[in-house]
Amino acid sequence: MRVGKIEFTFDLQIYLRQRTVRRINRRRPKDQHIHFISKTHLAHRILTRLQPLLPKGWPVYVLFDAWYTSARLIKFIRRQDWHVICAVKSNRKLNQKRIDQQACTLKHQRYMTVKTTAADGKRTTYWVRSLQGRLEDVPFDVCVWVSRRHPREKSPAYFLSTDLTLKVQQGFQGYTQRWSCEVANFYLKTRLGLTDFRVQSYEAVDKWVAVVHL
């Protein structure tokens, strides 16, 4: 979570793949089985815990990469009167047509140049075009930005915002703040030993994560 210039880990949930859950459950009695929870459901759980702790009226933007871009999660976030800025995969459908196919029809549209500043002060320029419409299974309009590092790049990146009033510059600069969670994860692993556990049971690993954060 980021409030102004203050950043901290609010919650951390262990994600286990389905085959890992099945392997663990083979060794446990049925009444002690653990259940598979998808990444989007974990994110939903964390945001549900966060919601009652935030002051009313705060403008909130939830940032995540394309792994978490599900219609269910986006709709939940908007029900809290929050906004989403996220990456989105090229095969997602906007107005019932793949985003990458629609991006090809924009070749005659002029680019907007967007400059972002990273935490280390490095400036990066992106070449951006915009789309707007309904994402599949999402009952409200969103804005999709098609981003290239240079005009001739063959594989653009795609980003989505539910705030249609947000300027492209604000959206891209805001999304750069998501990188702080990658820095935190790297620090936890390399300096505090988050992944150095030598225990096997799920409960023991869960306790190790709690101890590292303490």
C-alpha angles and dihedrals in degrees: 000000000000125000110178104310094338116102129182143154108260098180139350126200126191113239117209124187117237093251090051090053090050091050093050093047093054089070097044133075114254094253089059098048116133121221129234113248120189122229092251091052090051090052089048090052093050093048091048089056091047099048100076091047096060121091113250116260096027113143104236128190118189113208125198142147128252094277089073100041100117127146091233093055094044092051092048091052093050091049087062088054089247127130133233130223110179147143116260132199120250094239095060113112124242114186088355093301130098113265094229091053091052091047089060090060090058095068091111093050116099118248124243113219114222124190121200131188119219125212090263091054095255114148120217128187122212129190109223140188125183137227129183133196146084120324113218111280092003112114098208138057122271134185120237122198120205106209131194131176088220132005095257097050110132099207112048125189122237128218132183134208128186090198104086091185093059116110116232092242091054092047096051094043089048092051091054087069088071088074090074090075089056090052091049092050091049091050093048091051101041102034107025100034101241092158097036097088118136098197130101112202119090092233092053093050090048090053091048090057090051092049092050091053093047 
